[in-house]
Amino acid sequence: MSRVKKWDKVFQAPAKFGGWIYGFYLCVICYVGFEFNTHFKQRSHHQLEQHVSQYQSRLNNQLQRFAHLLYSIEAYQRARADITPEQFYHLAQSQLAGLELELSLESYAIIERTQVPSLEQKYRSLGFFDFTVRLPNGDSGPFLTTLKAAPVAEFGHLLGSAVAISEPFIQRIGNNELQAVKWHQAQRWSVVIEQFDMQNPQALRALGIGFQLDHLLEGMFGQLHQTSGHHMHVVADEQLVFTSDWQNQFQLTAKQAGISKEIDFFGTPISMHLYTQAQLTPSLLNNYTLIIWSVTLIAAALGFMVLMQVRYLTARHDTINNLVEERTARLAQANQQIQHESNKRLAALQQHIVAERKYKSLFVNSSEGLFVLDKYGVLVDANPAFKSLLLVDEQAHSRLTLSDLMLDSEVAERWQKMVEQLQPHEELEWLAGSMQSSGVWVRQTGSWICHSHEVIYEGRITDITALKLFNEQLKYKAQHDSLTDLLNRQTFLQLVEASRTESQGQFILLYLDLDRFKLINDTLGHLAGDKLLIEFATRMRELVGGFADIARLGGDEFAILFDAEKLSVPLELLLEDILTAIRVPFEYQGMAHTVSGSVGVRRFTAPCSNYEAEKLLHDADVAMYEAKKRGKNDYHIFTSAIASEASRRLQVERELQTLDMDRELSLRFQPIYCSLGKAIVGFEALVRWHSPLLGVVSPAEFIPIAEECAQIVKLGQWVFEHAMLFKQQLPDDDMFISVNVSPIQLQHKGFMNWLFVQFESAEYRPSHFKIELTESAMMTEENSLIAPLQKLHDLGFGIYIDDFGTGYSSLSRLNVLPVDGVKIDRAFINGIEGMGKPRQLIEAICAMAKSFNLTVTAEGIEQFAQLQTLSTLYCQQMQGYFMSKPLCDFEALQLVHHHGSKNLLNEVS
């Protein structure tokens, strides 16, 4: 162990201090790399400065040659003040000849804009006929203007060109200094010096040499890239003057120059930008910085690898040492775990024994039936509750399966398939055979489990016989009427729907209503009504219960459904038997009471996809109401005509509910004449309805429907309002208006009160209005109409019986009712021109009215002979199409104004 510890110290030292050593090593190589990089950068910059200085020296030498040449020419001219233009041109040829660069000798004048006309006139007088000064636009001056340029052949076009100059420019040439000028022509420059004019000392003159600056630089640096591998940019006044990369091969404007130098170009600074070969064609071998830092990184990586190797060896030593210690500790821990597992198994075995005892106790003492099956479904074990519920002693010792106990073969077969497939299941409910009773309903739950490498089924059964019976009772009550024990409406509709969609054949649906049930129920009480309904249900069961389904739909309405093939007698005989059975007296409290019935019949053939069950029942209901309309105590078979009529009534009723009276209703006024036809005594107000959907609807059609759907009161109010408005427009105050009124209106307190209020504030009297009621309506509701009619009669309203002779009135009652007159129906008018029975009948009616002192009005007169005959009888008023059809209010007023006083008989004759 001493050797191991000794080597531990040896390996731990580098591992502990290796990070510090590597950090120091990394700093040293980075410092060395930085110094090398700085050295190479300084050397490269020094070389670039040398190159730029050489190029600057070459340019300065060339510019100094221009300066010496210009100074010598200026001195020569100063010595000869009277030099002629020819001498000037000769001087330029002699001095500028033989130079590599194309130069021009130029003479200038410094002028203001106001001196331009005089200068042009002067030089044109000297023979320069096309001399024109071209001043730049937008500059205020002074201007340097070219007067002479030689050689003329190449530079004569420059005469008159001008450029704006500044005050410092004038001061500089005034000090006999050279000044560079940039002309507007591309890259054209001039070096200018002041020229003294002996003849005109006050005039400002200048002498200069003009040249193309880019040509100058091209001659000096055009082959720079071929000779040195460098490229150059020259910029003056922020404009590129020259570039050696004229093909823009290297895109120098996008690169940063290696070095830049600014030169004074005779008062104008120009910049020289030099690009090295390393910048133009980068190469890894020429990139000293990259090489230096690459070597530095390699050295750092090598040092890091050495450090990692040392640490790896140290960690490996530690791992081996730790492995020995871990295995020693693991052996000790395994020994402890073995001891712990042994204790746990012993405790688990003890708990298992206790659990088995508890399970056995629960299994035996449970009130629910518990059982165990093998994988073949054979009963292996069962607790006493299961045995007492389903088994007997003989079965307990036999090889019994659970399906043997199931009374329903389909359930047993389905269970056997579950056993074969070991299929899990939810709760099952089935009827089991029992020696204790005829059958027991049980609910089964359980699951397949794997126990000791064997598959078994552990299950539980619960006796639900009482719950099942309770649910069946609830279901029965939900489907049957509680009073008569017949099917209720919902269940019956389901039966009709099933017969309509799932069956085939012809079915008959009967809808029954007891005609006088309401009278018995209201007079004798609900107990009598209930007994009557129960007795009726019993009779229907005895009559048709063997082959039909009977239901109570509600109140005194019943329905019967049966298959037509099951009828042993014709349908008509069965219906007569049903009506006969209804008419048999019912006994209540020792008294016999009789009711009748109305039956609606609806046939349909199944399957029937056109009509639903509700529609079929409705059709039977419509047929039943048709039987009621025809006198009750009868049956009626549904036809399409009845359906159309019912649909029409429903449409009319819907339109009446949304009726816009002011837009759809209108009044027509039919004149009523005196007995001789001499004058109009009044009008009958007749309502007309033009529906946007139904068109023109007859009053005979919509008035009864309005009475049924509670719209007649509003309709009557509207008629009275417009009749009163028409009355206000009549010129004759004695003319009356006849208004037809329904008994329902007179029995309605709101209508009567409204009518009284209207006449309290009106300008005309109630005697101007006649109220007409039909004979049948008046006699039917006689008792309830006497009081309101008497009240109206007392106020002054005239009361007339309309359609007299068509009803069943008693002559003795005419003396009791507050009646002022009768209106003979048009049915009695036809044929009265002869001496036959129609005339005798009219004469009898008139004689009777005369005896009761009643006013007689004849309506429906369509022939002159009829009018002539009635004028000889006791008939005070007449109306009909022969005299006038019903008119709108405007036409009626015109008739009153123009024809009211004419004798109608004389007009006809």
Disulfide bonds with the S-S distance in Angstrom:
none
